[in-house]
């Protein structure tokens, strides 16, 4: 099979397309013929050797969609459409950047859909993170006001779709005025151009502050996001698009305003209920939900795809089809 292999950390050029053996499944494992996979910023971090997780050499990729080729334990029938994500994929064992991937059965979610594979490939990790950020991280409820800091990222766009589906008022940010229309088109009620200090702009829209916020930029903008949030509101620290992971000399009483709650979200396959995935796929097929795909690549284009992800060339989800 063809697979992308990283021998050692480095730039996009360390992603090498090779022919390697198709893995052999054992009981408790599922062999999936991969049809598509989404790109995720955590894979960029892994490729660079950041974060201290995983090992090399490795086939990267924390998610994939495809068809069950074999499941010796009988968990899934051959031919079942499935998504696989997280649980060590692409870090502790070989992941989704390949024509076949072998994963523990617990990493797998079945579904039924006639959507194109490129569309399906964009969804699993993006939906899991957006759904978990709203439900577990923020605890958002219908009618709440929600700030999405980093709205043009794939997870930010998915958060807008999910939040609007629940009747929330959404404020989304972007650093680029040219991308404001994309946020409005996705469903954002208000767009704030992110200068690094937007708390006053958010409070000009919602004077008491937002009920909840999903922080996708990083720790450099987190204090300002907290200041934009109402007393008894919640900020979920979910992403690090800026690659800023820590707050120097962190003093909680200085960073966290009185009464504002700070949480975090990072989930696994088990945190995305199968009915939620199936319902979202059906909503996309019916045209009531939108998948924010920015660009689709082939396996041969994986180096360029990582370059585009690294430089923020596109707004939305990057997908590779096999």
Number of C-alpha atoms within 10 A of each C-alpha: 12 17 27 25 22 21 14 15 19 15 15 20 13 16 24 16 19 12 13 12 10 16 12 12 19 14 13 14 21 28 24 29 24 27 21 29 36 28 27 21 15 17 17 21 17 22 24 15 17 14 10 8 11 18 17 19 14 23 25 28 28 26 31 36 31 27 19 24 19 23 21 16 13 13 15 19 13 16 13 16 19 23 28 30 28 22 20 18 25 24 22 15 20 26 28 31 31 29 21 26 32 26 24 19 18 17 20 27 22 18 16 12 13 9 12 11 19 22 21 24 28 29 27 24 27 25 21 23 26 26 23 23 28 22 13 18 24 24 16 21 16 12 14 17 22 30 31 29 26 24 32 27 24 26 29 28 29 27 29 28 21 20 25 20 13 14 13 19 21 27 25 30 26 21 15 12 13 8 16 21 12 19 23 16 9 21 21 27 15 16 23 22 16 18 11 12 15 19 19 14 15 24 16 12 13 16 13 13 24 29 25 31 32 31 26 22 23 21 21 17 21 23 18 17 29 27 22 30 29 24 17 12 22 25 30 27 24 23 27 19 18 13 15 13 14 11 14 8 6 9 9 9 8 9 14 17 17 13 12 18 18 18 14 18 18 15 18 16 21 15 13 20 12 16 12 13 21 16 12 19 23 17 13 16 15 10 10 11 18 19 22 24 20 15 16 19 18 12 20 16 12 21 18 14 21 22 15 15 20 15 8 13 12 15 20 23 26 24 27 24 22 20
